[in-house]
Amino acid sequence: MCDVIQKIKDGIYAYPESIEWGHLYKMLSENLGRDDIPLPLILGGSIASDFDKNKRLIEQIIIAEENGLVEEAIKILSGVPEDHWVKSNGNLDKKAVLFEGDL
């Protein structure tokens, strides 16, 4: 399993605070041609909890996985510098992290 996905799955990384989360959304929207991709919880969604932001990121990763875009998602998320990740402070529900398989 990819290191960045494992850290998200394990609840170590909550979500990226940088523009890369927007890049992930844009990649999904453009490749899938859909307008129902959940928006990243940045800017207008910044008041959401770390748990909700983590859930949203996981939703996007699952969409990427289901549509054959997980490698591109991993590439984007792996490009996020370590200091741009919001780390979990213990308030993430690891049981909520469900992936189809080992990415």
Biopython code that builds the backbone (N, CA, C, O; Angstrom):
import numpy as np
from Bio.PDB.StructureBuilder import StructureBuilder

atoms = [
    (1, "MET", "N", (0.851, -1.181, 0.000)),
    (1, "MET", "CA", (0.000, 0.000, 0.000)),
    (1, "MET", "C", (0.891, 1.236, 0.000)),
    (1, "MET", "O", (1.939, 1.256, 0.645)),
    (2, "CYS", "N", (0.476, 2.238, -0.709)),
    (2, "CYS", "CA", (1.209, 3.506, -0.809)),
    (2, "CYS", "C", (1.309, 4.160, 0.574)),
    (2, "CYS", "O", (0.356, 4.127, 1.353)),
    (3, "ASP", "N", (2.455, 4.745, 0.866)),
    (3, "ASP", "CA", (2.719, 5.353, 2.168)),
    (3, "ASP", "C", (1.701, 6.441, 2.519)),
    (3, "ASP", "O", (1.192, 6.463, 3.640)),
    (4, "VAL", "N", (1.398, 7.331, 1.592)),
    (4, "VAL", "CA", (0.478, 8.430, 1.901)),
    (4, "VAL", "C", (-0.926, 7.892, 2.163)),
    (4, "VAL", "O", (-1.608, 8.377, 3.066)),
    (5, "ILE", "N", (-1.367, 6.907, 1.398)),
    (5, "ILE", "CA", (-2.691, 6.321, 1.616)),
    (5, "ILE", "C", (-2.720, 5.586, 2.957)),
    (5, "ILE", "O", (-3.718, 5.648, 3.675)),
    (6, "GLN", "N", (-1.651, 4.904, 3.292)),
    (6, "GLN", "CA", (-1.590, 4.209, 4.576)),
    (6, "GLN", "C", (-1.693, 5.201, 5.733)),
    (6, "GLN", "O", (-2.374, 4.931, 6.722)),
    (7, "LYS", "N", (-1.024, 6.342, 5.616)),
    (7, "LYS", "CA", (-1.086, 7.347, 6.683)),
    (7, "LYS", "C", (-2.495, 7.931, 6.809)),
    (7, "LYS", "O", (-2.944, 8.225, 7.917)),
    (8, "ILE", "N", (-3.187, 8.100, 5.694)),
    (8, "ILE", "CA", (-4.576, 8.583, 5.733)),
    (8, "ILE", "C", (-5.453, 7.505, 6.361)),
    (8, "ILE", "O", (-6.264, 7.789, 7.242)),
    (9, "LYS", "N", (-5.285, 6.271, 5.904)),
    (9, "LYS", "CA", (-6.070, 5.149, 6.404)),
    (9, "LYS", "C", (-5.854, 4.948, 7.897)),
    (9, "LYS", "O", (-6.804, 4.649, 8.621)),
    (10, "ASP", "N", (-4.622, 5.108, 8.369)),
    (10, "ASP", "CA", (-4.294, 4.931, 9.784)),
    (10, "ASP", "C", (-4.682, 6.133, 10.641)),
    (10, "ASP", "O", (-4.548, 6.087, 11.864)),
    (11, "GLY", "N", (-5.156, 7.197, 10.019)),
    (11, "GLY", "CA", (-5.556, 8.372, 10.772)),
    (11, "GLY", "C", (-4.396, 9.265, 11.177)),
    (11, "GLY", "O", (-4.561, 10.141, 12.026)),
    (12, "ILE", "N", (-3.226, 9.060, 10.585)),
    (12, "ILE", "CA", (-2.075, 9.912, 10.882)),
    (12, "ILE", "C", (-2.237, 11.245, 10.159)),
    (12, "ILE", "O", (-2.097, 12.311, 10.758)),
    (13, "TYR", "N", (-2.536, 11.168, 8.854)),
    (13, "TYR", "CA", (-2.821, 12.375, 8.077)),
    (13, "TYR", "C", (-4.334, 12.576, 8.069)),
    (13, "TYR", "O", (-5.084, 11.669, 7.709)),
    (14, "ALA", "N", (-4.775, 13.760, 8.464)),
    (14, "ALA", "CA", (-6.201, 14.070, 8.419)),
    (14, "ALA", "C", (-6.589, 14.564, 7.022)),
    (14, "ALA", "O", (-7.509, 14.032, 6.400)),
    (15, "TYR", "N", (-5.881, 15.579, 6.540)),
    (15, "TYR", "CA", (-6.164, 16.152, 5.221)),
    (15, "TYR", "C", (-5.028, 17.100, 4.862)),
    (15, "TYR", "O", (-4.316, 17.580, 5.744)),
    (16, "PRO", "N", (-4.855, 17.375, 3.560)),
    (16, "PRO", "CA", (-3.832, 18.340, 3.165)),
    (16, "PRO", "C", (-4.378, 19.764, 3.283)),
    (16, "PRO", "O", (-5.511, 20.034, 2.885)),
    (17, "GLU", "N", (-3.584, 20.654, 3.820)),
    (17, "GLU", "CA", (-4.028, 22.045, 3.965)),
    (17, "GLU", "C", (-3.628, 22.880, 2.758)),
    (17, "GLU", "O", (-3.925, 24.072, 2.694)),
    (18, "SER", "N", (-2.975, 22.270, 1.833)),
    (18, "SER", "CA", (-2.450, 23.008, 0.692)),
    (18, "SER", "C", (-3.352, 22.877, -0.527)),
    (18, "SER", "O", (-4.364, 22.177, -0.500)),
    (19, "ILE", "N", (-2.971, 23.549, -1.572)),
    (19, "ILE", "CA", (-3.722, 23.599, -2.824)),
    (19, "ILE", "C", (-3.852, 22.223, -3.481)),
    (19, "ILE", "O", (-4.704, 22.033, -4.349)),
    (20, "GLU", "N", (-3.016, 21.264, -3.074)),
    (20, "GLU", "CA", (-3.070, 19.940, -3.683)),
    (20, "GLU", "C", (-4.433, 19.272, -3.496)),
    (20, "GLU", "O", (-4.839, 18.469, -4.336)),
    (21, "TRP", "N", (-5.138, 19.585, -2.423)),
    (21, "TRP", "CA", (-6.474, 19.008, -2.259)),
    (21, "TRP", "C", (-7.386, 19.512, -3.365)),
    (21, "TRP", "O", (-8.220, 18.769, -3.883)),
    (22, "GLY", "N", (-7.224, 20.766, -3.718)),
    (22, "GLY", "CA", (-7.967, 21.312, -4.852)),
    (22, "GLY", "C", (-7.568, 20.641, -6.156)),
    (22, "GLY", "O", (-8.411, 20.431, -7.028)),
    (23, "HIS", "N", (-6.285, 20.301, -6.298)),
    (23, "HIS", "CA", (-5.821, 19.600, -7.497)),
    (23, "HIS", "C", (-6.450, 18.212, -7.600)),
    (23, "HIS", "O", (-6.794, 17.765, -8.694)),
    (24, "LEU", "N", (-6.599, 17.539, -6.477)),
    (24, "LEU", "CA", (-7.235, 16.220, -6.473)),
    (24, "LEU", "C", (-8.679, 16.345, -6.957)),
    (24, "LEU", "O", (-9.123, 15.565, -7.799)),
    (25, "TYR", "N", (-9.401, 17.309, -6.434)),
    (25, "TYR", "CA", (-10.783, 17.537, -6.852)),
    (25, "TYR", "C", (-10.857, 17.847, -8.349)),
    (25, "TYR", "O", (-11.692, 17.296, -9.066)),
    (26, "LYS", "N", (-9.989, 18.719, -8.802)),
    (26, "LYS", "CA", (-9.988, 19.106, -10.212)),
    (26, "LYS", "C", (-9.697, 17.901, -11.101)),
    (26, "LYS", "O", (-10.351, 17.719, -12.128)),
    (27, "MET", "N", (-8.726, 17.077, -10.719)),
    (27, "MET", "CA", (-8.394, 15.881, -11.489)),
    (27, "MET", "C", (-9.599, 14.957, -11.589)),
    (27, "MET", "O", (-9.905, 14.452, -12.670)),
    (28, "LEU", "N", (-10.285, 14.731, -10.474)),
    (28, "LEU", "CA", (-11.454, 13.853, -10.489)),
    (28, "LEU", "C", (-12.563, 14.434, -11.363)),
    (28, "LEU", "O", (-13.146, 13.726, -12.184)),
    (29, "SER", "N", (-12.849, 15.707, -11.190)),
    (29, "SER", "CA", (-13.923, 16.350, -11.952)),
    (29, "SER", "C", (-13.654, 16.325, -13.449)),
    (29, "SER", "O", (-14.539, 16.020, -14.247)),
    (30, "GLU", "N", (-12.423, 16.650, -13.817)),
    (30, "GLU", "CA", (-12.081, 16.694, -15.241)),
    (30, "GLU", "C", (-12.078, 15.306, -15.867)),
    (30, "GLU", "O", (-12.565, 15.130, -16.984)),
    (31, "ASN", "N", (-11.537, 14.322, -15.161)),
    (31, "ASN", "CA", (-11.456, 12.979, -15.724)),
    (31, "ASN", "C", (-12.800, 12.266, -15.753)),
    (31, "ASN", "O", (-13.050, 11.450, -16.640)),
    (32, "LEU", "N", (-13.651, 12.562, -14.807)),
    (32, "LEU", "CA", (-14.931, 11.883, -14.733)),
    (32, "LEU", "C", (-16.058, 12.660, -15.389)),
    (32, "LEU", "O", (-17.124, 12.106, -15.660)),
    (33, "GLY", "N", (-15.828, 13.950, -15.648)),
    (33, "GLY", "CA", (-16.851, 14.765, -16.286)),
    (33, "GLY", "C", (-18.145, 14.823, -15.495)),
    (33, "GLY", "O", (-19.238, 14.894, -16.057)),
    (34, "ARG", "N", (-17.998, 14.791, -14.192)),
    (34, "ARG", "CA", (-19.166, 14.800, -13.313)),
    (34, "ARG", "C", (-19.136, 16.027, -12.418)),
    (34, "ARG", "O", (-18.075, 16.565, -12.103)),
    (35, "ASP", "N", (-20.330, 16.459, -12.013)),
    (35, "ASP", "CA", (-20.392, 17.595, -11.099)),
    (35, "ASP", "C", (-20.814, 17.168, -9.696)),
    (35, "ASP", "O", (-21.127, 18.011, -8.855)),
    (36, "ASP", "N", (-20.823, 15.859, -9.443)),
    (36, "ASP", "CA", (-21.235, 15.374, -8.121)),
    (36, "ASP", "C", (-20.055, 14.917, -7.269)),
    (36, "ASP", "O", (-20.245, 14.243, -6.256)),
    (37, "ILE", "N", (-18.842, 15.278, -7.673)),
    (37, "ILE", "CA", (-17.661, 14.965, -6.869)),
    (37, "ILE", "C", (-17.713, 15.851, -5.620)),
    (37, "ILE", "O", (-17.876, 17.065, -5.743)),
    (38, "PRO", "N", (-17.580, 15.279, -4.435)),
    (38, "PRO", "CA", (-17.621, 16.107, -3.227)),
    (38, "PRO", "C", (-16.462, 17.114, -3.199)),
    (38, "PRO", "O", (-15.309, 16.764, -3.450)),
    (39, "LEU", "N", (-16.791, 18.344, -2.894)),
    (39, "LEU", "CA", (-15.792, 19.408, -2.839)),
    (39, "LEU", "C", (-14.850, 19.207, -1.660)),
    (39, "LEU", "O", (-15.263, 18.707, -0.614)),
    (40, "PRO", "N", (-13.575, 19.597, -1.824)),
    (40, "PRO", "CA", (-12.682, 19.576, -0.665)),
    (40, "PRO", "C", (-13.162, 20.613, 0.355)),
    (40, "PRO", "O", (-13.685, 21.663, -0.020)),
    (41, "LEU", "N", (-12.986, 20.322, 1.611)),
    (41, "LEU", "CA", (-13.454, 21.230, 2.658)),
    (41, "LEU", "C", (-12.358, 22.237, 2.997)),
    (41, "LEU", "O", (-11.799, 22.249, 4.094)),
    (42, "ILE", "N", (-12.080, 23.076, 2.008)),
    (42, "ILE", "CA", (-11.138, 24.174, 2.165)),
    (42, "ILE", "C", (-11.894, 25.455, 1.857)),
    (42, "ILE", "O", (-12.979, 25.407, 1.277)),
    (43, "LEU", "N", (-11.360, 26.556, 2.221)),
    (43, "LEU", "CA", (-12.013, 27.853, 2.037)),
    (43, "LEU", "C", (-13.386, 27.838, 2.694)),
    (43, "LEU", "O", (-13.463, 27.941, 3.919)),
    (44, "GLY", "N", (-14.469, 27.715, 1.940)),
    (44, "GLY", "CA", (-15.817, 27.749, 2.500)),
    (44, "GLY", "C", (-16.100, 26.620, 3.478)),
    (44, "GLY", "O", (-16.957, 26.756, 4.351)),
    (45, "GLY", "N", (-15.393, 25.516, 3.342)),
    (45, "GLY", "CA", (-15.594, 24.385, 4.237)),
    (45, "GLY", "C", (-14.601, 24.340, 5.374)),
    (45, "GLY", "O", (-14.517, 23.351, 6.103)),
    (46, "SER", "N", (-13.850, 25.414, 5.522)),
    (46, "SER", "CA", (-12.762, 25.403, 6.508)),
    (46, "SER", "C", (-13.252, 25.293, 7.950)),
    (46, "SER", "O", (-12.465, 24.969, 8.840)),
    (47, "ILE", "N", (-14.532, 25.556, 8.198)),
    (47, "ILE", "CA", (-15.052, 25.445, 9.570)),
    (47, "ILE", "C", (-15.380, 23.994, 9.947)),
    (47, "ILE", "O", (-15.689, 23.706, 11.103)),
    (48, "ALA", "N", (-15.312, 23.091, 8.975)),
    (48, "ALA", "CA", (-15.596, 21.681, 9.247)),
    (48, "ALA", "C", (-14.530, 21.110, 10.187)),
    (48, "ALA", "O", (-13.407, 21.610, 10.250)),
    (49, "SER", "N", (-14.902, 20.063, 10.909)),
    (49, "SER", "CA", (-13.963, 19.420, 11.830)),
    (49, "SER", "C", (-12.909, 18.631, 11.048)),
    (49, "SER", "O", (-13.093, 18.321, 9.871)),
    (50, "ASP", "N", (-11.813, 18.317, 11.720)),
    (50, "ASP", "CA", (-10.784, 17.482, 11.096)),
    (50, "ASP", "C", (-11.376, 16.133, 10.683)),
    (50, "ASP", "O", (-11.023, 15.594, 9.635)),
    (51, "PHE", "N", (-12.271, 15.590, 11.504)),
    (51, "PHE", "CA", (-12.920, 14.326, 11.180)),
    (51, "PHE", "C", (-13.688, 14.439, 9.865)),
    (51, "PHE", "O", (-13.560, 13.579, 8.993)),
    (52, "ASP", "N", (-14.489, 15.505, 9.720)),
    (52, "ASP", "CA", (-15.272, 15.690, 8.493)),
    (52, "ASP", "C", (-14.384, 15.912, 7.279)),
    (52, "ASP", "O", (-14.681, 15.422, 6.189)),
    (53, "LYS", "N", (-13.301, 16.645, 7.464)),
    (53, "LYS", "CA", (-12.370, 16.870, 6.356)),
    (53, "LYS", "C", (-11.701, 15.570, 5.947)),
    (53, "LYS", "O", (-11.516, 15.309, 4.759)),
    (54, "ASN", "N", (-11.337, 14.752, 6.932)),
    (54, "ASN", "CA", (-10.735, 13.458, 6.639)),
    (54, "ASN", "C", (-11.727, 12.561, 5.907)),
    (54, "ASN", "O", (-11.359, 11.891, 4.943)),
    (55, "LYS", "N", (-12.978, 12.541, 6.355)),
    (55, "LYS", "CA", (-14.008, 11.748, 5.681)),
    (55, "LYS", "C", (-14.165, 12.187, 4.227)),
    (55, "LYS", "O", (-14.317, 11.348, 3.339)),
    (56, "ARG", "N", (-14.130, 13.486, 3.982)),
    (56, "ARG", "CA", (-14.283, 14.000, 2.622)),
    (56, "ARG", "C", (-13.113, 13.572, 1.749)),
    (56, "ARG", "O", (-13.306, 13.160, 0.605)),
    (57, "LEU", "N", (-11.908, 13.665, 2.281)),
    (57, "LEU", "CA", (-10.734, 13.225, 1.531)),
    (57, "LEU", "C", (-10.853, 11.744, 1.195)),
    (57, "LEU", "O", (-10.554, 11.335, 0.074)),
    (58, "ILE", "N", (-11.282, 10.952, 2.145)),
    (58, "ILE", "CA", (-11.448, 9.514, 1.911)),
    (58, "ILE", "C", (-12.507, 9.258, 0.847)),
    (58, "ILE", "O", (-12.336, 8.379, 0.003)),
    (59, "GLU", "N", (-13.598, 10.015, 0.879)),
    (59, "GLU", "CA", (-14.624, 9.885, -0.171)),
    (59, "GLU", "C", (-13.999, 10.086, -1.546)),
    (59, "GLU", "O", (-14.274, 9.330, -2.478)),
    (60, "GLN", "N", (-13.162, 11.104, -1.665)),
    (60, "GLN", "CA", (-12.532, 11.397, -2.953)),
    (60, "GLN", "C", (-11.572, 10.279, -3.361)),
    (60, "GLN", "O", (-11.508, 9.925, -4.538)),
    (61, "ILE", "N", (-10.837, 9.726, -2.420)),
    (61, "ILE", "CA", (-9.914, 8.629, -2.727)),
    (61, "ILE", "C", (-10.699, 7.401, -3.196)),
    (61, "ILE", "O", (-10.287, 6.719, -4.135)),
    (62, "ILE", "N", (-11.809, 7.127, -2.551)),
    (62, "ILE", "CA", (-12.642, 5.987, -2.955)),
    (62, "ILE", "C", (-13.191, 6.202, -4.364)),
    (62, "ILE", "O", (-13.231, 5.264, -5.160)),
    (63, "ILE", "N", (-13.612, 7.419, -4.677)),
    (63, "ILE", "CA", (-14.089, 7.728, -6.030)),
    (63, "ILE", "C", (-12.968, 7.494, -7.033)),
    (63, "ILE", "O", (-13.193, 6.922, -8.099)),
    (64, "ALA", "N", (-11.767, 7.936, -6.693)),
    (64, "ALA", "CA", (-10.618, 7.712, -7.580)),
    (64, "ALA", "C", (-10.384, 6.213, -7.776)),
    (64, "ALA", "O", (-10.159, 5.753, -8.896)),
    (65, "GLU", "N", (-10.440, 5.466, -6.689)),
    (65, "GLU", "CA", (-10.223, 4.018, -6.753)),
    (65, "GLU", "C", (-11.279, 3.347, -7.628)),
    (65, "GLU", "O", (-10.950, 2.519, -8.478)),
    (66, "GLU", "N", (-12.525, 3.698, -7.425)),
    (66, "GLU", "CA", (-13.627, 3.081, -8.172)),
    (66, "GLU", "C", (-13.594, 3.397, -9.665)),
    (66, "GLU", "O", (-14.198, 2.692, -10.473)),
    (67, "ASN", "N", (-12.888, 4.454, -10.015)),
    (67, "ASN", "CA", (-12.877, 4.899, -11.408)),
    (67, "ASN", "C", (-11.514, 4.797, -12.076)),
    (67, "ASN", "O", (-11.272, 5.426, -13.106)),
    (68, "GLY", "N", (-10.632, 4.011, -11.492)),
    (68, "GLY", "CA", (-9.330, 3.771, -12.103)),
    (68, "GLY", "C", (-8.393, 4.968, -12.085)),
    (68, "GLY", "O", (-7.496, 5.071, -12.922)),
    (69, "LEU", "N", (-8.595, 5.867, -11.139)),
    (69, "LEU", "CA", (-7.776, 7.080, -11.051)),
    (69, "LEU", "C", (-6.942, 7.128, -9.782)),
    (69, "LEU", "O", (-6.389, 8.174, -9.440)),
    (70, "VAL", "N", (-6.848, 6.005, -9.084)),
    (70, "VAL", "CA", (-6.160, 6.024, -7.795)),
    (70, "VAL", "C", (-4.672, 6.337, -7.939)),
    (70, "VAL", "O", (-4.098, 6.991, -7.069)),
    (71, "GLU", "N", (-4.041, 5.885, -9.014)),
    (71, "GLU", "CA", (-2.612, 6.179, -9.193)),
    (71, "GLU", "C", (-2.392, 7.679, -9.359)),
    (71, "GLU", "O", (-1.427, 8.229, -8.829)),
    (72, "GLU", "N", (-3.273, 8.333, -10.083)),
    (72, "GLU", "CA", (-3.173, 9.792, -10.243)),
    (72, "GLU", "C", (-3.437, 10.487, -8.904)),
    (72, "GLU", "O", (-2.772, 11.468, -8.573)),
    (73, "ALA", "N", (-4.398, 9.983, -8.141)),
    (73, "ALA", "CA", (-4.683, 10.550, -6.817)),
    (73, "ALA", "C", (-3.476, 10.394, -5.899)),
    (73, "ALA", "O", (-3.112, 11.322, -5.177)),
    (74, "ILE", "N", (-2.858, 9.219, -5.931)),
    (74, "ILE", "CA", (-1.666, 8.977, -5.108)),
    (74, "ILE", "C", (-0.547, 9.933, -5.507)),
    (74, "ILE", "O", (0.154, 10.469, -4.649)),
    (75, "LYS", "N", (-0.384, 10.140, -6.792)),
    (75, "LYS", "CA", (0.652, 11.056, -7.282)),
    (75, "LYS", "C", (0.424, 12.469, -6.730)),
    (75, "LYS", "O", (1.361, 13.123, -6.272)),
    (76, "ILE", "N", (-0.812, 12.922, -6.779)),
    (76, "ILE", "CA", (-1.138, 14.260, -6.274)),
    (76, "ILE", "C", (-0.897, 14.333, -4.767)),
    (76, "ILE", "O", (-0.235, 15.253, -4.285)),
    (77, "LEU", "N", (-1.433, 13.370, -4.027)),
    (77, "LEU", "CA", (-1.317, 13.399, -2.562)),
    (77, "LEU", "C", (0.108, 13.173, -2.088)),
    (77, "LEU", "O", (0.514, 13.708, -1.056)),
    (78, "SER", "N", (0.870, 12.383, -2.834)),
    (78, "SER", "CA", (2.275, 12.168, -2.471)),
    (78, "SER", "C", (3.110, 13.419, -2.674)),
    (78, "SER", "O", (4.186, 13.557, -2.091)),
    (79, "GLY", "N", (2.615, 14.332, -3.503)),
    (79, "GLY", "CA", (3.321, 15.585, -3.744)),
    (79, "GLY", "C", (3.092, 16.641, -2.680)),
    (79, "GLY", "O", (3.714, 17.703, -2.710)),
    (80, "VAL", "N", (2.207, 16.357, -1.743)),
    (80, "VAL", "CA", (1.942, 17.309, -0.661)),
    (80, "VAL", "C", (3.108, 17.236, 0.323)),
    (80, "VAL", "O", (3.395, 16.167, 0.862)),
    (81, "PRO", "N", (3.786, 18.367, 0.563)),
    (81, "PRO", "CA", (4.892, 18.355, 1.522)),
    (81, "PRO", "C", (4.415, 17.934, 2.914)),
    (81, "PRO", "O", (3.280, 18.212, 3.303)),
    (82, "GLU", "N", (5.272, 17.277, 3.638)),
    (82, "GLU", "CA", (4.949, 16.776, 4.979)),
    (82, "GLU", "C", (4.360, 17.875, 5.872)),
    (82, "GLU", "O", (3.417, 17.627, 6.624)),
    (83, "ASP", "N", (4.909, 19.071, 5.788)),
    (83, "ASP", "CA", (4.441, 20.147, 6.665)),
    (83, "ASP", "C", (3.132, 20.778, 6.193)),
    (83, "ASP", "O", (2.627, 21.699, 6.835)),
    (84, "HIS", "N", (2.577, 20.299, 5.084)),
    (84, "HIS", "CA", (1.286, 20.796, 4.600)),
    (84, "HIS", "C", (0.147, 19.845, 4.937)),
    (84, "HIS", "O", (-1.002, 20.103, 4.580)),
    (85, "TRP", "N", (0.453, 18.758, 5.617)),
    (85, "TRP", "CA", (-0.590, 17.830, 6.067)),
    (85, "TRP", "C", (-1.038, 18.222, 7.467)),
    (85, "TRP", "O", (-0.206, 18.478, 8.338)),
    (86, "VAL", "N", (-2.346, 18.271, 7.687)),
    (86, "VAL", "CA", (-2.871, 18.414, 9.036)),
    (86, "VAL", "C", (-2.865, 17.009, 9.618)),
    (86, "VAL", "O", (-3.431, 16.079, 9.043)),
    (87, "LYS", "N", (-2.222, 16.874, 10.757)),
    (87, "LYS", "CA", (-2.093, 15.573, 11.399)),
    (87, "LYS", "C", (-3.235, 15.377, 12.394)),
    (87, "LYS", "O", (-3.752, 16.338, 12.964)),
    (88, "SER", "N", (-3.609, 14.146, 12.586)),
    (88, "SER", "CA", (-4.673, 13.816, 13.516)),
    (88, "SER", "C", (-4.213, 14.087, 14.947)),
    (88, "SER", "O", (-3.071, 13.812, 15.317)),
    (89, "ASN", "N", (-5.130, 14.630, 15.733)),
    (89, "ASN", "CA", (-4.839, 14.801, 17.155)),
    (89, "ASN", "C", (-5.667, 13.809, 17.976)),
    (89, "ASN", "O", (-5.993, 14.050, 19.138)),
    (90, "GLY", "N", (-5.991, 12.695, 17.336)),
    (90, "GLY", "CA", (-6.706, 11.632, 18.028)),
    (90, "GLY", "C", (-8.213, 11.671, 17.894)),
    (90, "GLY", "O", (-8.905, 10.881, 18.535)),
    (91, "ASN", "N", (-8.745, 12.579, 17.068)),
    (91, "ASN", "CA", (-10.196, 12.693, 16.960)),
    (91, "ASN", "C", (-10.753, 12.104, 15.665)),
    (91, "ASN", "O", (-11.869, 12.434, 15.265)),
    (92, "LEU", "N", (-9.983, 11.236, 15.009)),
    (92, "LEU", "CA", (-10.455, 10.618, 13.780)),
    (92, "LEU", "C", (-10.914, 9.196, 14.057)),
    (92, "LEU", "O", (-10.280, 8.470, 14.824)),
    (93, "ASP", "N", (-11.993, 8.808, 13.447)),
    (93, "ASP", "CA", (-12.542, 7.465, 13.611)),
    (93, "ASP", "C", (-11.946, 6.562, 12.553)),
    (93, "ASP", "O", (-12.362, 6.595, 11.395)),
    (94, "LYS", "N", (-10.971, 5.752, 12.945)),
    (94, "LYS", "CA", (-10.291, 4.871, 11.990)),
    (94, "LYS", "C", (-11.249, 3.872, 11.361)),
    (94, "LYS", "O", (-10.996, 3.399, 10.253)),
    (95, "LYS", "N", (-12.334, 3.541, 12.032)),
    (95, "LYS", "CA", (-13.297, 2.600, 11.469)),
    (95, "LYS", "C", (-14.001, 3.179, 10.249)),
    (95, "LYS", "O", (-14.560, 2.433, 9.445)),
    (96, "ALA", "N", (-13.981, 4.500, 10.104)),
    (96, "ALA", "CA", (-14.634, 5.134, 8.966)),
    (96, "ALA", "C", (-13.807, 5.012, 7.698)),
    (96, "ALA", "O", (-14.293, 5.334, 6.614)),
    (97, "VAL", "N", (-12.571, 4.557, 7.811)),
    (97, "VAL", "CA", (-11.677, 4.483, 6.673)),
    (97, "VAL", "C", (-11.797, 3.106, 6.032)),
    (97, "VAL", "O", (-11.175, 2.143, 6.480)),
    (98, "LEU", "N", (-12.598, 3.027, 4.990)),
    (98, "LEU", "CA", (-12.821, 1.771, 4.292)),
    (98, "LEU", "C", (-12.392, 1.917, 2.849)),
    (98, "LEU", "O", (-12.916, 2.761, 2.121)),
    (99, "PHE", "N", (-11.439, 1.097, 2.433)),
    (99, "PHE", "CA", (-10.999, 1.070, 1.049)),
    (99, "PHE", "C", (-11.334, -0.289, 0.484)),
    (99, "PHE", "O", (-11.416, -1.272, 1.221)),
    (100, "GLU", "N", (-11.527, -0.349, -0.812)),
    (100, "GLU", "CA", (-11.834, -1.607, -1.487)),
    (100, "GLU", "C", (-10.749, -2.635, -1.260)),
    (100, "GLU", "O", (-11.046, -3.804, -1.012)),
    (101, "GLY", "N", (-9.529, -2.233, -1.340)),
    (101, "GLY", "CA", (-8.417, -3.161, -1.183)),
    (101, "GLY", "C", (-7.183, -2.404, -0.757)),
    (101, "GLY", "O", (-7.270, -1.242, -0.360)),
    (102, "ASP", "N", (-6.069, -3.029, -0.832)),
    (102, "ASP", "CA", (-4.835, -2.350, -0.505)),
    (102, "ASP", "C", (-4.366, -1.572, -1.701)),
    (102, "ASP", "O", (-4.058, -2.145, -2.746)),
    (103, "LEU", "N", (-4.309, -0.260, -1.551)),
    (103, "LEU", "CA", (-3.910, 0.615, -2.650)),
    (103, "LEU", "C", (-2.423, 0.637, -2.788)),
    (103, "LEU", "O", (-1.895, 1.322, -3.664)),
]
sb = StructureBuilder()
sb.init_structure("model")
sb.init_model(0)
sb.init_chain("A")
sb.init_seg("    ")
for serial, (resi, resn, name, xyz) in enumerate(atoms, 1):
    if name == "N":
        sb.init_residue(resn, " ", resi, " ")
    sb.init_atom(name, np.array(xyz, "f"), 0.0, 1.0, " ", f" {name:<3s}", serial, name[0])
structure = sb.get_structure()
